[in-house]
C-alpha cells in the first residue's frame, strides 16, 4: 500500500460533539484523534450510540464538531465557508446511507445525476457519467426504474453509483448493509471492496464483522472515544 | 445550479407529485377566483344601486312647501304654503351653494292620442331642469327658453307614454291631447326603466311641458301668482349636501315667513341623503371580509400543503445538501416549485374569476340586477396575496430546513 505514506485525507484532533436536547446534553464524541491516509479502507465499529454515525457525519462535513479540529485533505473544515463546504461535499465526498436516501419520484439514473446537477455539469455529460456509474455497479439496465421498482440491494447499488459519480477522494458509508439480507449485503460489500481496490479512500461505519475483516483497518468506538485502532496485516488479502 | 436547471427540476418534481400539486393548485385557483368575484360583486351592487337611485337626477335636492307645523303656530293658524316663480327668482339670486336651480309645476292629467289614453304625470319645467335631472332625450329636443316665454304647447314624452299613446311608430311632430288640449311632441325621452328613488311617477310615465304652459292652463286655486310645485337644485358636490340644504331652506323660509327648521313647512328631499343611508359600505365591507376570509382560507390551505411538503421532504433537503447543494440551491428549488404552483394556480384562478364576471355581465339579467365589476387592482391584489403566501409558505420552511446541519435533516425518519 504505497498510499499509506501520503498526506492524510482525514485528520481529527480532539474532536467532540455535544447534542443539546432540551436540558439534556448528549456527548456523542468525547475527544477523537484520527488520521486516515489516502487509499485506506477503514471500518468504524461499535455498539449503537457509541458515536460512530456522528463521527461519520463530521468526516462528511454534514455536521460540525462542537470542539476540536478537522482537516480534510489538508484544509481545516471549520474554516471553509458554507458554500465551499457544500461544493466539497458534492465533489470530494461520496455518501452511502443505511436507508439509501434515494429520491423516490426519480429514476435511478436521475438519482445518480443529482451530485452532478449541483456541480453544474451539462445535461448530456451528466447522463453519460451517471450511466457509466450505474454500469460500474452493474445496474445500467435498471437506469430508468424508480427506487420502488428496485430491490434493496439494487437501491444501495444506485446509492453507491451516486456516491461515486463525482469520483470523490473520500467515500463514506453508514451501515451500508444494515437494511439488506446477508446475501445482498455480501454483494454490496464486494462492491465496496472493489471501489476501494480502485484507489478510493473508504470509511465504513458498520456492525458487520465481515466488513471489519475485509477492511485494512478497524476502529472500535465506545462512548464517544476510540477504543482500539487495529490494522490487519494483509488488507488486500481477499479482493 | 442555473436558473433553467432549477426551473426544469421544479417542473419535473411538480409532475412527479401530481396529487400534491393539484390540491395546492385547487386551493389557489379557488381563493383567487372567489376574491375577484366577491369584490367585483360588491362593486357591482354599489354601481347598480347608484344607477337606480340617480336616474332622475344626480346630486339633486328637491324642495316643496307644505303646511306650517303645529310646533310653530297655534293649531288654528296652520297655513297651507306654496312657492311661486318669484320665490324661485329670489332663491336663484341669493343662494350661493346650489350649482343650478330649476322650478317644476306638476299636474296629474289624462292624456290621449288616436283613441288611446292614460293618466300621465305632467311636469311643467324650466329648461334648467333638463340639466339638473339629466334624463337622456332619444329624439327631438328639450324644453327651451322660448317655449317657456311663449307658453308653447309642446311636450316631451316619457318612453311608456309614447308607446301607449303613439305606439312603436311614435315620432316627434305627432300631436297628443293633455286634458283635451292639443300639444305637439317635440321630444322623446330614452327609456329610463326602474328607478330605486322617484317622486310620484317614474320618468317613463311622465310628460314634460314648459312650466309657464302648466301655470297658465291649470292655475292654482290658491293663488293668483304662478305656483311652483317643486324647486329642484343641483349641489356642487355630495359632501355639501347639508350646507346647501341649510342655505336653500333659510332663504325660502324667510320668503314664506316660516321658521327655517320647520320641515313640515319646507321639505327638502334628496336621493343622495337616502343613498347615503343605505348600508352600501357595510355591505361592501362584508363582501370584502368574505373575500379576505376566502383568501385567508386559501392561503392557509396553500401554506399547509407547502409546510407539509417541505416537512416530508426534509430528508430530501438533507440529501441534496449532502451531495453538494448549497443552501441557496435548495431555497431556489423550493421557490421555483412553489412559484410555479402558486403562479399557475393564481393565473388560472384569475382567469376563472374574470370569466365568471364576464359571463355574468353578458348574461341577460334584469336591469338593476347587480353584476360583478372587474377591477385590475382586485385581480392584482388577489394574485399577489395568494402567490406571496404560497411562495413564503414553501420557501421559509425550506430555508429553515437548509439552515441546520444536513446531518440533522438526514437523520429524521
Interface residues (C-beta under 8 A of the other chain):
Chain A: X53 X54 X57 X60 X62 X63 X64 X82 X83 X86 X87 X89 X90 X91 X95 X97 X101 X103 X105 X106 X114 X115 X117 X118 X119 X120 X162 X166
Chain B: X1 X2 X5 X9 X12 X13 X16 X17 X315 X316 X318 X319 X320 X321 X322 X323 X324 X325 X326 X327 X329 X405 X406 X407 X408 X410 X411
